[in-house]
């Protein structure tokens, strides 16, 4: 933010008052506080959210006579970024905008600093046309210096030669030498660029897939795989070897799958990487799972739990013993839900022990154990050991077999609270699945407290375009969630509170307000990030009796709905009505759900 003279400060304050952004009396209060705290008034206005940094910057530019530009969502062409080097841009908090009348147009955080502007002009040996932008806008531009995947990798690959792979193979007898060779190679820089791009793009996975004549790189962003580039086939051996070395895997083993892990610091974040390498027809496929250690939120509300579902979960985890189970396909966020449950009940007075494969996030105060089948530490053997460690709460990453299921049930019966996951399509499908594993019906009925079914959908970015539903969409909404929506305005507040929202439309409306995303390079399809769709089933006495009678999942589902369970599809439609996602996205993920 610009440093203002007393004259400009006065003009700014007068303009803010004139624009009704703050009244004079409140401004005077901020003056007194600023004096007492030895802070600038404008600093207090922003920190207390009286005015946004973007709006304030616009008005500072106005009183300073400097043109303003909003760069908070701007996408700058790579060729434009090349006009100003990254190190200079970061040093002077400046972002290039392009060439204008033989001058370089640059947005600066402190455009009022004439000395800084002159120094920057002399540094790059070009006359400047200066604009003012907010800190968020400048940082958005700076972040784009590191997202040119194609250019960065291609530049690294240009300097690599095919002989590098041969050199690595020739040096297999000395692992230390290999590591040194590869670390200093263009291949290392290429891999670093790929990882940097993936982290900045919020990718959850990187797929490196060999083709007959190329190496395809794909990233899973917001749950959808996207091809980002293709590399020459010739660099495949060197790139795969580099990944194996970092993961402490055997670089001369190409016949069997290998799993490993390592950590990197990329895009100002500490990221754990889980590596899975498998032999395929045209070489070795690598799948890298990225786990951001710094940006993880395990709060139930932030994950998308609301209303009835949230109340049912909290009821289940407050019980001193029993089982709370989550279900869904791979990549549906089951493990994250387990971490959130652990976080919900965490207390120094209880002993929480987890058994995971792998340990995805490290939690302070929780005893986490990593499964290692090679040394005989499986879910079953680990669970036996855990029960001798006087735990209050046990988290088992996944119930994969009958032995683990039996041990988990026995743990719940002997006074432990057990959290775990199963692979089923719905919450109701968990109970018959346990029956298939050989667990006696009466044991399931007496131990399972709560069952969660879940999926992940893409979340709409902040800016979307509202529209009114057409006839088909309106019919689909009424058929799916009509029975949940309020019948009249008088009942709306109570119904909305029950479902966890501030407001809801009426079931009798002829159309509904929905939101569609605004496509941009940073928000493909208008989406940014993901959130959960949930159905949470409280195992009531009626459902317990159905389990004992070997009821089907459909029968259990109908009873749960009759008792007030909101299904995953209904949860998705309610979130679409709140403008959080789209009907198309919900139907893509949960079209086959009740």
C-alpha positions in Angstrom: 0.0 0.0 0.0 1.2 3.5 -0.9 2.7 5.7 1.8 0.6 8.9 1.8 1.5 12.5 2.5 -0.8 14.4 5.0 -2.4 16.2 2.1 -3.2 13.0 0.2 -4.4 11.3 3.4 -6.9 14.2 3.9 -8.1 14.0 0.3 -8.5 10.2 0.7 -10.5 10.5 3.9 -12.8 13.2 2.4 -13.4 11.0 -0.7 -14.3 7.9 1.5 -16.8 10.0 3.5 -18.2 11.5 0.3 -18.7 8.1 -1.2 -20.5 6.9 2.0 -17.9 4.2 2.6 -17.5 5.4 6.1 -19.2 8.2 8.1 -17.3 11.1 9.6 -18.0 10.1 13.2 -16.7 6.6 12.8 -13.6 7.9 10.9 -12.9 10.2 13.9 -13.0 7.1 16.2 -10.5 5.3 14.0 -8.2 8.4 14.1 -8.2 8.1 18.0 -7.5 4.4 17.9 -4.7 4.8 15.3 -3.0 7.4 17.4 -3.3 5.2 20.5 -2.0 2.1 18.7 0.6 4.0 16.7 -0.9 2.7 13.4 -2.0 4.3 10.2 -5.8 5.0 9.8 -6.0 3.2 6.5 -4.2 0.2 8.0 -6.9 0.0 10.6 -9.7 0.4 8.1 -8.5 -2.6 6.1 -7.7 -4.8 9.1 -11.1 -4.3 10.6 -12.8 -4.9 7.2 -14.5 -1.5 7.1 -13.2 -1.3 3.6 -11.5 -3.8 1.3 -7.9 -3.4 0.3 -9.0 -3.4 -3.4 -11.5 -0.5 -2.9 -9.1 1.5 -0.8 -6.3 1.1 -3.4 -8.7 2.4 -6.1 -9.4 5.5 -4.0 -5.7 6.1 -3.2 -5.0 6.0 -6.9 -7.9 8.5 -7.5 -6.5 11.1 -5.0 -3.0 10.5 -6.2 -3.7 11.1 -9.8 -2.4 7.6 -10.8 -4.4 5.3 -13.0 -5.8 2.2 -11.1 -6.0 -1.3 -12.4 -7.6 -4.4 -10.7 -5.3 -7.4 -11.1 -6.9 -9.7 -8.5 -8.2 -12.1 -11.1 -6.2 -10.9 -14.1 -4.4 -13.4 -16.3 -1.2 -12.0 -17.8 0.2 -13.5 -21.0 3.5 -15.3 -20.7 5.1 -13.0 -23.3 4.1 -10.0 -21.2 5.6 -11.6 -18.1 8.9 -12.0 -20.0 9.1 -8.2 -20.3 10.0 -7.9 -16.6 12.1 -10.6 -14.8 10.5 -12.4 -11.9 13.2 -11.4 -9.4 12.8 -7.7 -10.2 9.0 -8.0 -10.1 9.1 -9.6 -6.7 11.7 -7.1 -5.3 9.7 -4.0 -6.3 6.2 -5.6 -6.0 5.5 -4.7 -9.6 3.5 -6.5 -12.3 4.0 -6.0 -16.1 0.9 -5.2 -18.1 2.3 -4.9 -21.6 4.0 -2.4 -23.9 2.3 1.0 -24.5 3.7 3.7 -26.8 7.3 2.3 -26.5 6.9 2.3 -22.7 6.5 -0.7 -20.4 3.2 -0.5 -18.5 3.7 -1.7 -15.0 1.4 -1.9 -12.0 3.0 -1.2 -8.7 1.9 -1.4 -5.1 3.5 1.9 -4.2 3.1 3.9 -7.4 3.4 7.2 -5.4 7.1 6.4 -4.7 8.8 8.4 -7.5 12.2 7.3 -6.4 11.2 3.6 -6.6 9.7 4.2 -10.0 12.8 5.9 -11.3 15.1 3.2 -9.9 13.0 0.5 -11.5 13.0 2.3 -14.8 16.8 2.6 -14.7 17.1 -1.1 -13.6 15.3 -2.5 -16.6 16.6 0.3 -18.9 13.1 1.2 -20.1 10.6 4.1 -19.6 7.6 3.2 -17.6 3.9 3.9 -17.6 2.9 3.3 -14.0 -0.4 2.1 -12.6 -1.5 1.4 -9.1 -2.7 -2.0 -7.9 -3.5 -3.7 -4.6 -1.2 -6.2 -2.9 -3.6 -9.1 -3.8 -3.5 -8.0 -7.4 0.3 -7.8 -7.6 0.7 -11.2 -5.9 -1.7 -12.7 -8.3 0.6 -11.5 -11.2 3.7 -12.7 -9.3 2.2 -16.2 -8.9 1.9 -16.5 -12.7 5.6 -16.4 -13.2 5.8 -19.9 -11.9 2.8 -21.4 -13.7 4.2 -21.6 -17.3 4.5 -25.4 -17.3 5.0 -25.8 -21.0 7.7 -23.2 -21.2 9.6 -24.1 -18.0 9.7 -27.8 -18.8 10.5 -27.4 -22.4 13.4 -25.1 -21.6 14.8 -27.7 -19.2 14.3 -30.5 -21.7 16.1 -28.5 -24.4 19.3 -28.7 -22.5 18.9 -32.4 -21.6 20.1 -35.0 -24.0 19.2 -38.6 -24.5 22.6 -39.7 -23.2 21.6 -38.6 -19.7 19.4 -41.6 -19.3 22.2 -43.9 -20.5 24.6 -42.3 -18.1 22.3 -42.9 -15.2 21.9 -46.6 -16.1 25.7 -46.9 -16.5 26.2 -45.6 -13.0 23.7 -48.0 -11.2 26.5 -49.4 -9.1 26.9 -46.2 -7.1 23.7 -44.8 -5.9 25.4 -41.7 -4.5 26.8 -40.8 -7.9 23.4 -41.3 -9.5 21.8 -38.9 -7.1 24.4 -36.2 -7.7 24.1 -36.6 -11.4 20.3 -36.4 -11.5 20.1 -33.5 -8.9 22.2 -31.3 -11.1 20.5 -32.3 -14.4 17.9 -30.5 -16.5 15.5 -33.4 -15.7 15.6 -32.3 -12.0 14.5 -28.8 -13.1 11.8 -30.3 -15.3 10.4 -32.3 -12.4 10.6 -29.3 -10.1 8.6 -27.2 -12.6 5.9 -29.9 -12.9 5.5 -30.2 -9.1 5.5 -26.4 -8.8 2.7 -26.1 -11.4 0.7 -28.9 -9.7 0.8 -27.2 -6.3 -0.1 -23.8 -7.6 -3.0 -25.3 -9.6 -4.4 -27.0 -6.5 -3.9 -30.5 -8.1 -4.5 -33.5 -6.0 -2.7 -35.9 -8.3 -0.1 -35.9 -11.1 -0.2 -38.7 -13.7 2.9 -39.4 -15.7 1.8 -41.8 -18.4 4.1 -43.3 -21.1 2.8 -43.6 -24.6 4.4 -45.3 -27.6 6.1 -42.1 -28.7 5.6 -39.5 -25.9 5.2 -39.0 -22.2 1.9 -37.6 -21.2 1.5 -35.4 -18.1 -2.0 -35.1 -16.5 -3.1 -33.3 -13.3 -6.3 -34.0 -11.4 -7.6 -30.5 -10.5 -10.8 -30.3 -8.5 -11.4 -34.0 -9.1 -11.1 -33.9 -12.9 -8.1 -35.1 -14.9 -6.6 -32.6 -17.4 -3.8 -33.1 -19.8 -1.3 -30.4 -19.2 1.5 -31.3 -21.6 3.4 -34.0 -23.5 7.2 -34.6 -23.2 9.6 -36.4 -25.5 9.7 -40.1 -25.0 13.5 -39.9 -24.7 13.5 -38.3 -21.2 11.2 -40.9 -19.7 14.0 -43.1 -18.1 15.7 -40.1 -16.6 12.5 -38.6 -15.2 11.3 -41.9 -13.7 14.7 -42.5 -12.2 14.7 -39.1 -10.6 11.4 -39.8 -8.9 12.6 -43.2 -7.8 15.7 -41.8 -6.2 13.8 -39.1 -4.3 11.3 -41.8 -3.1 14.1 -44.2 -2.1 12.9 -46.9 -4.5 15.0 -49.3 -6.7 15.8 -47.5 -9.9 16.8 -50.7 -11.7 13.4 -52.4 -10.9 11.0 -52.1 -13.8 8.9 -55.3 -13.5 6.9 -54.9 -10.4 4.9 -52.0 -8.8 6.7 -49.8 -6.2 5.3 -47.3 -3.7 7.2 -44.6 -2.0 7.1 -41.0 -0.6 9.0 -37.8 -0.2 8.3 -34.2 0.7 9.0 -31.0 -1.2 8.6 -27.3 -0.6 6.9 -25.7 -3.6 4.8 -22.6 -4.1 5.6 -21.5 -0.5 3.9 -24.7 0.8 5.2 -27.9 2.4 3.8 -30.8 0.5 4.0 -34.6 1.1 4.1 -36.7 -2.0 2.9 -40.3 -2.3 4.4 -42.2 -5.2 2.9 -45.2 -7.0 4.9 -46.6 -9.9 3.5 -49.4 -12.0 4.8 -51.2 -15.2 2.6 -50.6 -18.2 2.8 -51.6 -21.9 4.9 -48.6 -23.0 7.1 -48.2 -19.8 6.3 -47.2 -16.2 3.3 -45.1 -15.1 3.8 -42.8 -12.1 0.9 -41.4 -10.0 1.9 -38.8 -7.5 -0.6 -37.9 -4.8 -0.1 -34.4 -3.3 -0.9 -33.8 0.3 -0.7 -30.1 1.3 0.3 -30.1 5.0 -0.3 -26.4 5.4 -3.7 -25.8 3.9 -5.8 -28.6 5.4 -9.0 -27.8 7.2 -10.6 -30.5 9.3 -13.6 -28.5 10.5 -16.9 -30.3 9.8 -18.7 -27.1 8.8 -16.0 -26.0 6.4 -16.1 -29.5 4.7 -19.8 -29.1 3.9 -21.6 -30.8 6.8 -24.7 -28.9 7.8 -28.0 -29.2 9.6 -29.3 -32.7 10.2 -26.1 -34.4 9.0 -23.9 -32.3 11.3 -26.1 -33.0 14.3 -26.2 -36.8 13.6 -22.4 -36.9 13.4 -21.9 -35.0 16.6 -24.4 -37.3 18.3 -22.5 -40.4 17.1 -19.0 -39.2 18.2 -20.2 -38.2 21.6 -21.0 -41.8 22.5 -18.2 -43.5 24.6 -18.1 -46.6 22.5 -19.3 -48.0 19.2 -18.4 -47.4 15.5 -18.6 -44.4 13.2 -18.1 -45.5 9.6 -17.6 -43.5 6.4 -18.2 -44.9 3.0 -17.7 -43.9 -0.6 -15.4 -44.6 -3.6 -11.7 -43.9 -3.8 -11.0 -40.2 -3.7 -14.3 -39.2 -2.1 -12.7 -37.7 1.0 -13.3 -40.5 3.5 -9.9 -40.1 5.2 -10.4 -36.4 5.5 -13.8 -37.0 7.2 -12.0 -39.3 9.7 -9.4 -36.7 10.5 -12.2 -34.2 11.0 -13.9 -36.6 13.5 -10.7 -37.0 15.4 -10.3 -33.2 15.4 -13.9 -32.9 16.7 -13.3 -35.0 19.8 -9.6 -34.3 20.4 -8.8 -33.7 24.0 -5.7 -34.3 26.1 -7.7 -36.4 28.5 -8.2 -39.2 26.0 -5.8 -41.5 24.1 -6.4 -41.5 20.3 -4.5 -44.0 18.2 -4.7 -44.3 14.4 -3.7 -47.0 12.0 -3.3 -45.7 8.5 -2.0 -46.6 5.0 -0.4 -44.1 4.5 -0.4 -41.4 7.2 -1.7 -38.6 5.1 -1.7 -35.8 7.6 0.3 -35.6 10.8 -1.8 -34.5 13.8 -0.3 -33.1 17.0 -1.2 -35.1 20.1 -2.5 -38.2 18.1 -0.5 -41.4 18.0 -0.4 -42.3 14.4 0.8 -45.7 13.1 1.7 -46.4 9.5 0.8 -49.8 8.1 3.8 -51.7 6.6 2.8 -55.1 5.1 6.4 -55.9 4.3 7.3 -56.3 8.0 3.9 -57.8 8.9 2.3 -54.7 10.2 -1.2 -54.9 8.6 -4.4 -53.4 9.7 -5.4 -56.6 11.5 -2.0 -57.1 13.4 -1.7 -53.4 14.1 -5.2 -53.2 15.5 -4.4 -56.1 17.9 -1.4 -54.2 19.2 -3.4 -50.9 19.5 -5.9 -52.5 21.8 -3.2 -53.3 24.2 -2.2 -49.6 24.4 -5.2 -48.5 26.4 -6.8 -46.3 23.7 -10.0 -44.4 24.1 -10.5 -43.8 20.4 -9.2 -46.0 17.6 -9.1 -44.8 14.0 -8.6 -47.6 11.4 -7.8 -46.2 7.9 -9.9 -48.9 6.1 -11.7 -52.1 6.9 -10.5 -54.3 4.0 -11.1 -57.9 5.2 -13.1 -60.0 7.6 -10.3 -60.2 10.2 -10.0 -56.4 10.5 -13.8 -56.1 10.6 -14.1 -58.6 13.4 -11.3 -56.9 15.4 -12.9 -53.4 14.9 -16.3 -54.8 16.1 -14.7 -56.4 19.1 -12.9 -53.1 19.9 -16.3 -51.3 19.8 -17.8 -53.9 22.1 -15.1 -53.6 24.7 -15.6 -49.9 25.3 -13.7 -48.2 22.5 -14.9 -45.6 20.0 -13.8 -46.8 16.6 -13.6 -44.7 13.4 -13.1 -46.4 10.0 -14.0 -46.5 6.3 -15.5 -49.0 3.8 -15.9 -48.9 0.1 -19.6 -48.9 -0.6 -21.9 -46.7 -2.7 -24.1 -45.4 0.1 -24.4 -45.1 3.8 -27.1 -47.9 3.9 -24.8 -50.2 1.9 -22.2 -50.3 4.8 -24.4 -52.5 7.0 -25.0 -55.3 4.4 -21.3 -55.1 3.5 -20.4 -55.9 7.1 -22.8 -58.9 6.9 -20.9 -60.1 3.8 -17.7 -60.0 5.8 -19.1 -62.5 8.2 -20.0 -60.2 11.1 -23.1 -61.4 13.0 -26.1 -59.1 12.5 -26.7 -58.6 16.3 -23.0 -57.4 16.6 -23.5 -54.9 13.8 -26.7 -53.6 15.3 -25.2 -53.2 18.8 -21.9 -51.5 17.7 -22.5 -49.2 14.7 -23.6 -45.7 15.9 -23.4 -43.6 12.7 -22.7 -44.2 9.0 -21.6 -41.5 6.6 -21.9 -41.8 2.8 -20.1 -39.1 0.8 -18.9 -37.8 -2.6 -16.9 -34.7 -3.6 -18.2 -32.1 -6.1 -16.5 -29.0 -7.5 -17.3 -25.8 -5.7 -18.2 -22.7 -7.7 -15.7 -19.8 -7.6 -16.7 -16.6 -5.9 -18.1 -15.0 -9.0 -20.9 -16.8 -10.8 -23.8 -15.9 -13.0 -27.3 -16.3 -11.5 -30.1 -17.6 -13.7 -33.6 -19.0 -13.3 -34.1 -22.7 -13.7 -35.9 -24.0 -16.8 -38.9 -26.3 -16.7 -36.9 -29.5 -16.6 -34.6 -28.2 -13.8 -37.5 -27.0 -11.8 -39.2 -30.4 -12.1 -36.0 -32.2 -11.0 -35.5 -29.9 -8.0 -39.1 -30.4 -6.8 -38.9 -34.2 -7.3 -35.6 -34.4 -5.4 -35.9 -31.9 -2.6 -39.5 -30.7 -2.8 -40.4 -32.6 0.3 -37.6 -30.9 2.3 -38.4 -27.3 1.2 -40.7 -25.1 3.2 -44.4 -24.9 2.0 -44.7 -21.2 2.9 -42.8 -18.1 3.9 -43.9 -18.5 7.6 -42.3 -21.9 8.0 -39.1 -21.1 6.0 -36.8 -19.9 8.9 -37.5 -23.1 10.9 -37.0 -25.4 7.9 -33.9 -23.6 6.8 -32.4 -23.8 10.3 -33.1 -27.5 10.5 -31.3 -28.1 7.2 -28.4 -25.8 8.2 -29.0 -22.8 5.9 -30.0 -19.2 6.5 -32.7 -19.2 3.8 -34.4 -21.6 1.4 -36.8 -21.2 -1.6 -40.4 -22.5 -1.3 -41.4 -25.9 -2.8 -44.2 -24.2 -4.7 -42.0 -21.8 -6.8 -42.4 -22.0 -10.6 -38.6 -21.5 -10.9 -35.5 -21.4 -8.8 -32.4 -19.2 -8.7 -29.3 -21.2 -9.6 -25.7 -20.1 -10.4 -23.5 -21.1 -13.3 -19.7 -20.7 -13.2 -17.8 -18.1 -15.1 -15.0 -19.9 -17.0 -11.4 -18.4 -16.7 -7.9 -19.8 -16.9 -7.7 -19.9 -13.1 -11.2 -21.3 -12.6 -11.8 -23.8 -15.4 -15.6 -24.2 -15.8 -16.1 -21.6 -13.1 -15.0 -24.0 -10.3 -12.4 -23.6 -7.7 -11.9 -26.3 -5.0 -14.2 -29.1 -3.9 -16.7 -29.8 -1.1 -18.5 -32.8 0.1 -22.0 -34.2 -0.5 -23.0 -36.2 2.6 -25.7 -38.5 3.9 -25.4 -39.3 7.6 -27.4 -42.2 8.9 -28.1 -42.5 12.6 -28.5 -46.2 13.5 -31.9 -46.1 15.3 -33.6 -49.0 17.0 -35.8 -49.5 13.9 -32.7 -49.8 11.7 -31.1 -52.1 14.2 -34.1 -54.5 13.9 -33.8 -54.4 10.1 -30.1 -55.3 10.4 -31.0 -58.3 12.6 -33.5 -59.4 9.9 -30.8 -59.2 7.2 -32.6 -56.4 5.4 -31.3 -55.1 2.1 -29.5 -51.8 1.7 -32.6 -50.4 -0.1 -34.9 -51.3 2.8 -32.4 -49.7 5.3 -32.2 -46.6 3.0 -36.0 -46.1 2.9 -36.2 -46.4 6.7 -33.3 -43.9 7.2 -35.0 -41.4 4.8 -38.3 -41.9 6.7 -36.5 -41.0 9.9 -35.2 -37.7 8.3 -31.9 -38.6 6.6 -31.0 -36.2 3.8 -29.5 -38.2 0.9 -26.3 -37.2 -0.9 -28.3 -36.1 -4.0 -30.6 -34.1 -1.9 -27.7 -32.5 -0.1 -26.2 -31.6 -3.5 -29.4 -30.0 -4.7 -29.7 -27.9 -1.5 -26.1 -26.7 -2.0 -26.9 -25.9 -5.7 -29.9 -23.8 -4.5 -27.4 -21.9 -2.2 -25.2 -21.2 -5.2 -22.3 -23.3 -3.9 -22.2 -25.7 -6.9 -24.3 -26.5 -10.0 -27.1 -29.1 -10.7 -25.0 -30.5 -13.5 -22.1 -31.1 -11.1 -24.3 -32.8 -8.5 -25.9 -35.0 -11.2 -22.4 -35.9 -12.5 -21.4 -37.2 -9.1 -24.6 -38.4 -7.5 -27.1 -39.1 -10.4 -27.5 -42.7 -9.4 -28.1 -41.9 -5.7 -31.5 -41.8 -4.1 
